Amino acid sequence: MQSVLPAVSGDKKKILIGQASVHEAAAEAAAEQGDVEAAALLILRALDCERRAGSLGPQVLQLIKPRG
């Protein structure tokens, strides 16, 4: 079961990076049309996707085992 989890995490990361790319392209198009508010919102969505993609994977606290 442990070998399945990294693949799922990797898939989620790819999906989030893809969504970020879509949001960035839409933000660029909105900015070119002069819709600054929509562009700003799309940029924030892209940054959120990138942040969530970066936080996937094992966390440091999960790797530290308590002495017992």
NUSE-995747 format. One record per residue: x negated, y, z negated of N, C-alpha, C, O, CB in turn. Coordinates in steps of 0.1 Angstrom, whole numbers, padded with zeros to 4 digits. Glycine has a CB too. Example, Ala and Ser with C-alpha at 12.3 -4.5 7.8 and 13.67 -1.06 7.14 Angstrom:
BEGIN
<nX: -0132&nY: -0057&nZ: -0078&caX: -0123&caY: -0045&caZ: -0078&cX: -0132&cY: -0033&cZ: -0078&oX: -0142&oY: -0033&oZ: -0085&cbX: -0113&cbY: -0045&cbZ: -0090>;
<nX: -0128&nY: -0022&nZ: -0071&caX: -0137&caY: -0011&caZ: -0071&cX: -0129&cY: 0000&cZ: -0079&oX: -0134&oY: 0011&oZ: -0080&cbX: -0141&cbY: -0006&cbZ: -0057>;
//
This chain:
BEGIN
<nX: -0008&nY: -0012&nZ: 0000&caX: 0000&caY: 0000&caZ: 0000&cX: -0009&cY: 0013&cZ: 0000&oX: -0005&oY: 0023&oZ: 0006&cbX: 0009&cbY: 0000&cbZ: -0012>;
<nX: -0020&nY: 0012&nZ: -0006&caX: -0029&caY: 0024&caZ: -0007&cX: -0034&cY: 0028&cZ: 0007&oX: -0036&oY: 0040&oZ: 0009&cbX: -0040&cbY: 0021&cbZ: -0016>;
<nX: -0035&nY: 0018&nZ: 0016&caX: -0040&caY: 0022&caZ: 0030&cX: -0029&cY: 0029&cZ: 0038&oX: -0033&oY: 0036&oZ: 0047&cbX: -0044&cbY: 0010&cbZ: 0037>;
<nX: -0017&nY: 0028&nZ: 0034&caX: -0006&caY: 0035&caZ: 0041&cX: -0005&cY: 0049&cZ: 0037&oX: -0002&oY: 0058&oZ: 0046&cbX: 0008&cbY: 0028&cbZ: 0038>;
<nX: -0008&nY: 0053&nZ: 0025&caX: -0006&caY: 0066&caZ: 0020&cX: -0015&cY: 0076&cZ: 0027&oX: -0010&oY: 0087&oZ: 0031&cbX: -0009&cbY: 0067&cbZ: 0006>;
<nX: -0028&nY: 0074&nZ: 0030&caX: -0036&caY: 0084&caZ: 0037&cX: -0030&cY: 0086&cZ: 0051&oX: -0031&oY: 0097&oZ: 0056&cbX: -0050&cbY: 0079&cbZ: 0038>;
<nX: -0025&nY: 0076&nZ: 0058&caX: -0020&caY: 0078&caZ: 0071&cX: -0008&cY: 0087&cZ: 0071&oX: -0006&oY: 0095&oZ: 0080&cbX: -0016&cbY: 0064&cbZ: 0078>;
<nX: 0001&nY: 0085&nZ: 0061&caX: 0013&caY: 0093&caZ: 0060&cX: 0009&cY: 0107&cZ: 0057&oX: 0014&oY: 0117&oZ: 0062&cbX: 0022&cbY: 0088&cbZ: 0049>;
<nX: -0001&nY: 0109&nZ: 0048&caX: -0006&caY: 0122&caZ: 0045&cX: -0012&cY: 0129&cZ: 0057&oX: -0010&oY: 0141&oZ: 0059&cbX: -0016&cbY: 0121&cbZ: 0033>;
<nX: -0020&nY: 0121&nZ: 0065&caX: -0026&caY: 0127&caZ: 0077&cX: -0015&cY: 0131&cZ: 0087&oX: -0017&oY: 0141&oZ: 0094&cbX: -0035&cbY: 0116&cbZ: 0083>;
<nX: -0004&nY: 0123&nZ: 0088&caX: 0007&caY: 0126&caZ: 0097&cX: 0013&cY: 0139&cZ: 0093&oX: 0016&oY: 0148&oZ: 0101&cbX: 0017&cbY: 0115&cbZ: 0098>;
<nX: 0016&nY: 0140&nZ: 0080&caX: 0022&caY: 0153&caZ: 0075&cX: 0013&cY: 0165&cZ: 0078&oX: 0018&oY: 0175&oZ: 0081&cbX: 0025&cbY: 0151&cbZ: 0060>;
<nX: 0000&nY: 0163&nZ: 0076&caX: -0009&caY: 0174&caZ: 0078&cX: -0009&cY: 0178&cZ: 0093&oX: -0008&oY: 0190&oZ: 0096&cbX: -0024&cbY: 0170&cbZ: 0074>;
<nX: -0008&nY: 0168&nZ: 0102&caX: -0008&caY: 0172&caZ: 0116&cX: 0006&cY: 0179&cZ: 0120&oX: 0006&oY: 0188&oZ: 0127&cbX: -0009&cbY: 0159&cbZ: 0125>;
<nX: 0016&nY: 0174&nZ: 0114&caX: 0029&caY: 0181&caZ: 0116&cX: 0029&cY: 0195&cZ: 0111&oX: 0034&oY: 0204&oZ: 0118&cbX: 0041&cbY: 0173&cbZ: 0109>;
<nX: 0024&nY: 0197&nZ: 0099&caX: 0023&caY: 0211&caZ: 0093&cX: 0014&cY: 0220&cZ: 0102&oX: 0018&oY: 0232&oZ: 0104&cbX: 0018&cbY: 0210&cbZ: 0079>;
<nX: 0003&nY: 0215&nZ: 0106&caX: -0006&caY: 0223&caZ: 0115&cX: 0001&cY: 0226&cZ: 0128&oX: 0000&oY: 0237&oZ: 0133&cbX: -0019&cbY: 0216&cbZ: 0117>;
<nX: 0009&nY: 0217&nZ: 0133&caX: 0016&caY: 0219&caZ: 0146&cX: 0027&cY: 0230&cZ: 0144&oX: 0029&oY: 0238&oZ: 0152&cbX: 0023&cbY: 0206&cbZ: 0150>;
<nX: 0034&nY: 0229&nZ: 0132&caX: 0044&caY: 0239&caZ: 0129&cX: 0038&cY: 0253&cZ: 0128&oX: 0043&oY: 0263&oZ: 0132&cbX: 0052&cbY: 0235&cbZ: 0116>;
<nX: 0026&nY: 0253&nZ: 0121&caX: 0019&caY: 0266&caZ: 0120&cX: 0016&cY: 0272&cZ: 0133&oX: 0017&oY: 0284&oZ: 0136&cbX: 0006&cbY: 0264&cbZ: 0111>;
<nX: 0011&nY: 0263&nZ: 0142&caX: 0008&caY: 0268&caZ: 0156&cX: 0020&cY: 0274&cZ: 0163&oX: 0019&oY: 0284&oZ: 0170&cbX: 0002&cbY: 0257&cbZ: 0164>;
<nX: 0031&nY: 0267&nZ: 0162&caX: 0044&caY: 0271&caZ: 0168&cX: 0048&cY: 0285&cZ: 0162&oX: 0052&oY: 0294&oZ: 0170&cbX: 0055&cbY: 0261&cbZ: 0166>;
<nX: 0047&nY: 0286&nZ: 0149&caX: 0051&caY: 0299&caZ: 0143&cX: 0041&cY: 0310&cZ: 0147&oX: 0046&oY: 0322&oZ: 0149&cbX: 0050&cbY: 0298&cbZ: 0127>;
<nX: 0028&nY: 0307&nZ: 0149&caX: 0019&caY: 0317&caZ: 0153&cX: 0022&cY: 0322&cZ: 0167&oX: 0021&oY: 0334&oZ: 0170&cbX: 0004&cbY: 0312&cbZ: 0153>;
<nX: 0025&nY: 0313&nZ: 0176&caX: 0029&caY: 0316&caZ: 0190&cX: 0041&cY: 0325&cZ: 0190&oX: 0042&oY: 0334&oZ: 0198&cbX: 0030&cbY: 0304&cbZ: 0199>;
<nX: 0051&nY: 0321&nZ: 0182&caX: 0064&caY: 0329&caZ: 0182&cX: 0061&cY: 0342&cZ: 0176&oX: 0067&oY: 0352&oZ: 0180&cbX: 0074&cbY: 0321&cbZ: 0173>;
<nX: 0052&nY: 0343&nZ: 0166&caX: 0049&caY: 0356&caZ: 0160&cX: 0042&cY: 0365&cZ: 0170&oX: 0045&oY: 0377&oZ: 0171&cbX: 0040&cbY: 0355&cbZ: 0148>;
<nX: 0034&nY: 0360&nZ: 0179&caX: 0027&caY: 0367&caZ: 0189&cX: 0037&cY: 0373&cZ: 0199&oX: 0037&oY: 0384&oZ: 0203&cbX: 0016&cbY: 0359&cbZ: 0196>;
<nX: 0047&nY: 0364&nZ: 0203&caX: 0057&caY: 0368&caZ: 0212&cX: 0066&cY: 0379&cZ: 0207&oX: 0069&oY: 0389&oZ: 0213&cbX: 0065&cbY: 0356&cbZ: 0217>;
<nX: 0069&nY: 0378&nZ: 0194&caX: 0078&caY: 0388&caZ: 0187&cX: 0070&cY: 0401&cZ: 0186&oX: 0076&oY: 0411&oZ: 0188&cbX: 0082&cbY: 0383&cbZ: 0173>;
<nX: 0057&nY: 0400&nZ: 0183&caX: 0050&caY: 0413&caZ: 0182&cX: 0049&cY: 0420&cZ: 0196&oX: 0049&oY: 0432&oZ: 0197&cbX: 0036&cbY: 0410&cbZ: 0177>;
<nX: 0047&nY: 0412&nZ: 0206&caX: 0046&caY: 0418&caZ: 0220&cX: 0059&cY: 0425&cZ: 0224&oX: 0059&oY: 0434&oZ: 0231&cbX: 0043&cbY: 0407&cbZ: 0230>;
<nX: 0070&nY: 0419&nZ: 0219&caX: 0084&caY: 0425&caZ: 0221&cX: 0087&cY: 0437&cZ: 0212&oX: 0097&oY: 0444&oZ: 0214&cbX: 0094&cbY: 0415&cbZ: 0220>;
<nX: 0078&nY: 0439&nZ: 0202&caX: 0080&caY: 0450&caZ: 0193&cX: 0088&cY: 0447&cZ: 0181&oX: 0091&oY: 0456&oZ: 0173&cbX: 0086&cbY: 0462&cbZ: 0200>;
<nX: 0091&nY: 0435&nZ: 0179&caX: 0098&caY: 0430&caZ: 0167&cX: 0089&cY: 0427&cZ: 0156&oX: 0085&oY: 0416&oZ: 0153&cbX: 0108&cbY: 0418&cbZ: 0170>;
<nX: 0084&nY: 0438&nZ: 0149&caX: 0074&caY: 0436&caZ: 0139&cX: 0079&cY: 0428&cZ: 0127&oX: 0071&oY: 0420&oZ: 0121&cbX: 0069&cbY: 0450&cbZ: 0134>;
<nX: 0091&nY: 0430&nZ: 0123&caX: 0097&caY: 0423&caZ: 0111&cX: 0097&cY: 0408&cZ: 0114&oX: 0093&oY: 0400&oZ: 0105&cbX: 0111&cbY: 0428&cbZ: 0108>;
<nX: 0101&nY: 0404&nZ: 0125&caX: 0102&caY: 0390&caZ: 0129&cX: 0088&cY: 0384&cZ: 0130&oX: 0085&oY: 0373&oZ: 0125&cbX: 0109&cbY: 0387&cbZ: 0142>;
<nX: 0079&nY: 0392&nZ: 0135&caX: 0065&caY: 0387&caZ: 0137&cX: 0059&cY: 0385&cZ: 0123&oX: 0052&oY: 0375&oZ: 0121&cbX: 0056&cbY: 0397&cbZ: 0144>;
<nX: 0061&nY: 0394&nZ: 0114&caX: 0056&caY: 0393&caZ: 0100&cX: 0061&cY: 0381&cZ: 0093&oX: 0054&oY: 0373&oZ: 0086&cbX: 0059&cbY: 0405&cbZ: 0092>;
<nX: 0074&nY: 0378&nZ: 0095&caX: 0081&caY: 0366&caZ: 0089&cX: 0075&cY: 0353&cZ: 0094&oX: 0072&oY: 0344&oZ: 0087&cbX: 0096&cbY: 0367&cbZ: 0091>;
<nX: 0073&nY: 0353&nZ: 0107&caX: 0067&caY: 0341&caZ: 0114&cX: 0053&cY: 0339&cZ: 0109&oX: 0048&oY: 0328&oZ: 0108&cbX: 0068&cbY: 0342&cbZ: 0129>;
<nX: 0045&nY: 0350&nZ: 0108&caX: 0031&caY: 0348&caZ: 0103&cX: 0031&cY: 0342&cZ: 0089&oX: 0023&oY: 0334&oZ: 0086&cbX: 0024&cbY: 0362&cbZ: 0103>;
<nX: 0040&nY: 0347&nZ: 0080&caX: 0041&caY: 0342&caZ: 0067&cX: 0045&cY: 0327&cZ: 0067&oX: 0040&oY: 0319&oZ: 0059&cbX: 0052&cbY: 0349&cbZ: 0058>;
<nX: 0054&nY: 0323&nZ: 0076&caX: 0057&caY: 0309&caZ: 0077&cX: 0045&cY: 0301&cZ: 0082&oX: 0043&oY: 0290&oZ: 0077&cbX: 0069&cbY: 0307&cbZ: 0087>;
<nX: 0038&nY: 0306&nZ: 0091&caX: 0026&caY: 0299&caZ: 0096&cX: 0016&cY: 0297&cZ: 0085&oX: 0010&oY: 0286&oZ: 0083&cbX: 0019&cbY: 0306&cbZ: 0108>;
<nX: 0014&nY: 0308&nZ: 0077&caX: 0004&caY: 0307&caZ: 0066&cX: 0009&cY: 0297&cZ: 0055&oX: 0001&oY: 0290&oZ: 0049&cbX: 0002&cbY: 0321&cbZ: 0059>;
<nX: 0022&nY: 0296&nZ: 0053&caX: 0027&caY: 0287&caZ: 0043&cX: 0025&cY: 0272&cZ: 0048&oX: 0021&oY: 0264&oZ: 0040&cbX: 0042&cbY: 0289&cbZ: 0041>;
<nX: 0027&nY: 0270&nZ: 0061&caX: 0024&caY: 0256&caZ: 0066&cX: 0009&cY: 0253&cZ: 0065&oX: 0006&oY: 0242&oZ: 0061&cbX: 0028&cbY: 0256&cbZ: 0081>;
<nX: 0000&nY: 0262&nZ: 0068&caX: -0014&caY: 0260&caZ: 0066&cX: -0018&cY: 0257&cZ: 0052&oX: -0026&oY: 0249&oZ: 0049&cbX: -0022&cbY: 0272&cbZ: 0072>;
<nX: -0011&nY: 0264&nZ: 0043&caX: -0014&caY: 0262&caZ: 0028&cX: -0010&cY: 0249&cZ: 0024&oX: -0017&oY: 0241&oZ: 0017&cbX: -0007&cbY: 0273&cbZ: 0020>;
<nX: 0002&nY: 0245&nZ: 0028&caX: 0007&caY: 0231&caZ: 0024&cX: -0001&cY: 0220&cZ: 0031&oX: -0003&oY: 0210&oZ: 0024&cbX: 0022&cbY: 0230&cbZ: 0029>;
<nX: -0006&nY: 0222&nZ: 0043&caX: -0014&caY: 0212&caZ: 0050&cX: -0027&cY: 0211&cZ: 0042&oX: -0033&oY: 0200&oZ: 0041&cbX: -0016&cbY: 0216&cbZ: 0064>;
<nX: -0033&nY: 0222&nZ: 0037&caX: -0045&caY: 0221&caZ: 0030&cX: -0044&cY: 0215&cZ: 0017&oX: -0054&oY: 0210&oZ: 0011&cbX: -0051&cbY: 0235&cbZ: 0029>;
<nX: -0032&nY: 0214&nZ: 0011&caX: -0031&caY: 0209&caZ: -0002&cX: -0028&cY: 0194&cZ: -0002&oX: -0027&oY: 0188&oZ: -0013&cbX: -0020&cbY: 0216&cbZ: -0010>;
<nX: -0026&nY: 0188&nZ: 0010&caX: -0023&caY: 0174&caZ: 0011&cX: -0036&cY: 0166&cZ: 0008&oX: -0047&oY: 0171&oZ: 0010&cbX: -0017&cbY: 0170&cbZ: 0025>;
<nX: -0034&nY: 0154&nZ: 0003&caX: -0045&caY: 0145&caZ: 0001&cX: -0047&cY: 0144&cZ: -0014&oX: -0040&oY: 0149&oZ: -0022&cbX: -0058&cbY: 0151&cbZ: 0007>;
<nX: -0057&nY: 0136&nZ: -0018&caX: -0060&caY: 0134&caZ: -0033&cX: -0063&cY: 0147&cZ: -0040&oX: -0071&oY: 0155&oZ: -0035&cbX: -0070&cbY: 0123&cbZ: -0035>;
<nX: -0058&nY: 0149&nZ: -0051&caX: -0061&caY: 0160&caZ: -0060&cX: -0073&cY: 0156&cZ: -0069&oX: -0074&oY: 0145&oZ: -0073&cbX: -0049&cbY: 0165&cbZ: -0068>;
<nX: -0081&nY: 0166&nZ: -0073&caX: -0092&caY: 0163&caZ: -0081&cX: -0088&cY: 0157&cZ: -0095&oX: -0095&oY: 0148&oZ: -0100&cbX: -0100&cbY: 0176&cbZ: -0084>;
<nX: -0077&nY: 0162&nZ: -0100&caX: -0073&caY: 0156&caZ: -0113&cX: -0069&cY: 0142&cZ: -0112&oX: -0071&oY: 0134&oZ: -0122&cbX: -0061&cbY: 0164&cbZ: -0119>;
<nX: -0065&nY: 0137&nZ: -0101&caX: -0061&caY: 0123&caZ: -0099&cX: -0074&cY: 0114&cZ: -0098&oX: -0073&oY: 0102&oZ: -0100&cbX: -0052&cbY: 0121&cbZ: -0087>;
<nX: -0085&nY: 0120&nZ: -0095&caX: -0097&caY: 0112&caZ: -0093&cX: -0105&cY: 0111&cZ: -0106&oX: -0113&oY: 0102&oZ: -0107&cbX: -0106&cbY: 0119&cbZ: -0082>;
<nX: -0102&nY: 0119&nZ: -0115&caX: -0109&caY: 0119&caZ: -0128&cX: -0102&cY: 0109&cZ: -0137&oX: -0090&oY: 0110&oZ: -0140&cbX: -0110&cbY: 0133&cbZ: -0135>;
<nX: -0110&nY: 0099&nZ: -0142&caX: -0104&caY: 0089&caZ: -0151&cX: -0108&cY: 0092&cZ: -0165&oX: -0120&oY: 0095&oZ: -0168&cbX: -0108&cbY: 0074&cbZ: -0147>;
<nX: -0098&nY: 0092&nZ: -0174&caX: -0102&caY: 0094&caZ: -0188&cX: -0110&cY: 0083&cZ: -0194&oX: -0109&oY: 0072&oZ: -0191&cbX: -0089&cbY: 0096&cbZ: -0196>;
<nX: -0119&nY: 0087&nZ: -0203&caX: -0127&caY: 0077&caZ: -0210&cX: -0118&cY: 0071&cZ: -0221&oX: -0111&oY: 0078&oZ: -0228&cbX: -0140&cbY: 0084&cbZ: -0216>;
<nX: -0119&nY: 0059&nZ: -0222&caX: -0110&caY: 0053&caZ: -0232&cX: -0115&cY: 0041&cZ: -0238&oX: -0109&oY: 0035&oZ: -0247&cbX: -0097&cbY: 0051&cbZ: -0227>;
//
